[in-house]
Amino acid sequence: MNLAIAIINSVQSDRTGKGGNIEITTGSLSVTGGAQLLTNTVGRGSAGNIIINTSDRVSFDGTTPSGRFSSAAFSSVNTETNFTGKGGNITVYTNLLRVIDGATIDARTLNSSDAGNITI
């Protein structure tokens, strides 16, 4: 499976509630050319989780041609201090994981909320 641009699930700044999960079950997954899986919260809810389940392999490879965006799985919490949501978890079940050429797997928070966990 190749992802063209992005799969995004977000809680917006004027909303309250938990974001949904991004769940992918497949034989193998290749995220290339700056494509991204993204869950985040910029509101008062928690971000959803990213769950990847493959029987073979997962590959995050490269960036956009300009180098501006990495091929990635991201979970994040916005920088606003009055937002109370937590970051989502990133879980990858696979026999082989490759993260190369500027790609990334990243769970972060930019305020006092908890970031999600990354489990491989």
Secondary structure as the mmCIF struct_conf table of DSSP 4:
data_model
#
loop_
_struct_conf.conf_type_id
_struct_conf.id
_struct_conf.beg_label_comp_id
_struct_conf.beg_label_asym_id
_struct_conf.beg_label_seq_id
_struct_conf.end_label_comp_id
_struct_conf.end_label_asym_id
_struct_conf.end_label_seq_id
STRN STRN1 ASN A 2 ASN A 2
BEND BEND1 ALA A 4 ILE A 5
STRN STRN2 ALA A 6 VAL A 11
TURN_TY1_P TURN_TY1_P1 SER A 13 ASP A 14
BEND BEND2 GLY A 17 GLY A 17
HELX_LH_PP_P HELX_LH_PP_P1 LYS A 18 ASN A 21
STRN STRN3 ILE A 22 THR A 32
TURN_TY1_P TURN_TY1_P2 GLY A 33 GLY A 34
STRN STRN4 GLN A 36 THR A 41
BEND BEND3 VAL A 42 GLY A 45
STRN STRN5 ILE A 50 ASP A 61
STRN STRN6 THR A 63 THR A 63
TURN_TY1_P TURN_TY1_P3 PRO A 65 SER A 66
BEND BEND4 GLY A 67 PHE A 69
STRN STRN7 SER A 70 SER A 70
BEND BEND5 SER A 71 SER A 71
STRN STRN8 ALA A 72 VAL A 77
BEND BEND6 THR A 79 THR A 79
TURN_TY1_P TURN_TY1_P4 THR A 81 ASN A 82
HELX_LH_PP_P HELX_LH_PP_P2 GLY A 85 ASN A 89
STRN STRN9 ILE A 90 TYR A 93
BEND BEND7 ASN A 95 ASN A 95
STRN STRN10 LEU A 96 ILE A 100
TURN_TY1_P TURN_TY1_P5 ASP A 101 GLY A 102
STRN STRN11 THR A 104 THR A 109
BEND BEND8 LEU A 110 SER A 113
HELX_LH_PP_P HELX_LH_PP_P3 ASP A 114 ASN A 117
STRN STRN12 ILE A 118 THR A 119
#
